[in-house]
């Protein structure tokens, strides 16, 4: 099942109005999960994994209120579909599949489902595990992703307002700078034009690889590898929706005919709800993606 999703262009090129943003541009891949029947050979959200029959299925090894639980597939991403992925090096070959699993129970003290990452080489998997174990229960239905196929789309993002230096924040907050640029911005943003930047010009909502973090619950928090001290980079945003009020400009053309801010099913085909309808941001070491440098995550 081949599907396409196309993000409308931004209202204008924000770097022409604020050139300081140009060097801060980052590529991102919007994943656009949509209900479907993916196979283990597809990139997917909540779909079957290309998991070797001879490899033990991972179980949760942390304490929680529920029973010992097998982990659940959250995402499987092939590098052919998401070129932004940077697989760790392996002797004699290369990894080309990223698999993300989580426990369907929130764990204290962060109150979020813990995640595990697995990189593998598709050509090495000749005997696929057909019926992986499933948990007998989950803390919330929102931690049981519905199978979805993907429509990966490459876009460019700019930092969240909170990630900018004070001088640039002040420039973006000054309505006269927007007026002087002659751009079309609704007058309702006059008292806080930075809101227009955040809603329409900076970070895309929804599931994505790369790009800039979607801050909101907290101010930006620098993440560093606990092994080597290198900065951590955003890997995957696990989202509770692909659009909501104030973000209508990010709705793909193909969805605009049936998108409804009152119907969350259109904006959230996987049915995922992270920590009361937030996002779970996964980060990886920017210097070494090997298993010796563990990933980290943060609810936003």
Buried (B, 14 or more C-beta within 10 A) or exposed (E): EEEEBEBEEBBBEBBEBBEEBEEBEBEBBBBBBBBBEBEBBBBBBBBBBBBBEEEEEBEBEEEBEBEEBBBBBBBBBBBEBBEBBBBBEEEEEEBBBBBBBBBBBBBEEEEBBBBBBBBBBBEEBEEBBEEBEEBEEBBBEBBBBBBBBBBBBBBEBBBBBBBBEEEBBEBBBEBEBBEEEEBEBEEEBEEEBBBBBBBBBBBBBBBBBBBBBBBEEEEBEEBBBEEEEBEBBBBBBBBBBBBBEBBBBBBBEBBEEEBEBEEBEBBBBBBBBBBEBBBBBBBBBBBBBEEEBEBBBBBB
